[in-house]
Amino acid sequence: MIVGIISDTHDNIPAIESAVELCNDRDVDFVIHLGDIVSPFCFDTFDKLKMDFVGVFGNNDGEWLYLEEKARNRLYKPPYELNLDGKSFVLLHEPFGIEKLANEYDYCLYGHLHKIDIRKTKRGYIINPGELCGYLTGKRTLVMLDTTKDEAELITV
């Protein structure tokens, strides 16, 4: 299974459009967002994904009620547990307890820091895909995770 992992989009619609196009073109199986979507109107673009989508709230997400409505039961308070392809995932925005969680889950995913972090663990990976918005680093990044091969690929869009 190929999982697209994104975070910290911060209302950057051109960046979201690029990520959606890439995920659709690569026939990604599932997309995960790790928080800081910010505004509900971003779902007008995320809804163009051809695959399932799930995400967690971040500290900059506003209008939680309308975000929940636009997300249509695809956005949750972190930590959020998920099982895909027989693998266990925990989705966070802030990396609180990430080292401990890496012993309990195959994939520990977080955002918030706007810094790329891809570390192999005994069970799987700790992954922060960096920032899709590109506001702090000047780089719009995401990660493609292949759960079958247990490989994570950093991609700049």
N, C-alpha and C positions, 0 to 999 in steps of 0.2 A: 504494500500500500504506500502511496506517495501522499505525504501530508505537507501542505504549505503552511508555514508558521510566520505570522506577521505580528508586529506590535507598534504602538506609538505612531498612529497615522495622523493624529492631531488635525483633522479636517483637510488634509492635503488631497483634494480630489484628483488632481493629475497623477499623484503617486498611487492612490488607490486604484485608479483606472489601469495603470501600468501593471500593478500586481494582479488584478482581476484578469486582465488579458493574458498575462503570463501563465497563470494557473489554468485558465481555460485552454490555452494552446498546448500546454504540457499534459493535459488530461489528468490533472491532480485529482486524487480521490476525495480529499477532505481539506478544509482550510480552518486554521485556528488563529484567533486574534487574542493577543495578550493584554489588551487594555489601552486606554487613552485613544478611543475613537473620537471622542469629544461631543460631536453634535449628531442628532438623529438623522439629519439629511444625508449623512454618509451611507446610510443603508440603501439609498436609491442607487448607488454604485455597487455596493456589496451584493445587492440582489441580482446582479448580472452574472454572478458566479454560477457555473453549471453543476457544481457539487455542493455537498452539505457544508455548512459553516457553523462554528460555535465560537464563543468568545467569553471573556471575563471583563468586568468593569475595571477601570483604572482610576487613579486619583484625580485626573483632570476631566473625567467624563461628567458632563452636565446633563440636566434634564433626564434623570434616571427613568422616570415613568414613561416619557416619550421614547427614550432609547429602547426600553423594554418592549414597547408597543411596536416600534419599527423593526426590531430584531425578531419579533414573532417567536418567542421562546427559544432564542439561540444565544442569549447573553445572560451571564450568571455572576453572582458575587464570588470572588475568589476566597479560598481555594476551591477549585472545581475539579472533580475526578471524572475521568473519561476512559473508556476502554475501546480501543480500535485495533483491529487485526490481531486480537489476542494479547495486546500489550497494554500496560497500565500507564496512564498519563495523569499528571497533576498540573493544572493551569493556574498560574499566579500572575499578579501584576508586579508587586514588589517581591523581592527574593527572600523574604523572611523564612528562615529555617531550611533553605534550599539544600544545604549539605546533608542534613538529616533526612530530608525527604528523598534524596537520591538513593538512600538505602531501601526505601519502601516502594518506589515506582520505577518503571522502566525509563520513562521520559519525564523530566521535571522542566517545565517551560515557564519562563518569566519574561517580563519586559521592564518598563519603568526607567532603567538607567541609561537608555539610548546607547548602550555599549554592547558590541558583539561578544558573546560568550558561548563557545561551543566546546564542551568538555566531555570526554568519554568517562563514564563511571563504571563500576563493577557490574551494574545492571543494564546500563544503557547510556543515556546522555543527560546533561544539564544544558539547556539551550536558551539563550537570549538572542533573538534575531537582529538586534540593533533597532534602528528606527526606520520605519518606512517613510516617514515624513521628510527626513533629511535636514531638518531645521538646525540641529546642533552640530552634526558631524559633516554635513554636506554630502552624505552618502545615503541613498535609499536602498535599504537592504531587507532581505527576507531569507528564510531558510527552507529548503526542500528536504524533508526527512523521508528516507526510504526505510520503512519498518521491516521489510523483507531482508534487505541487505544490511540493515542496521548502520546506515550511512547518512550523514548530514552534510548538505551542500549549501554554502553561503552564496547568495545571488544578489547582485546589484542591479536595480531596475532604473 
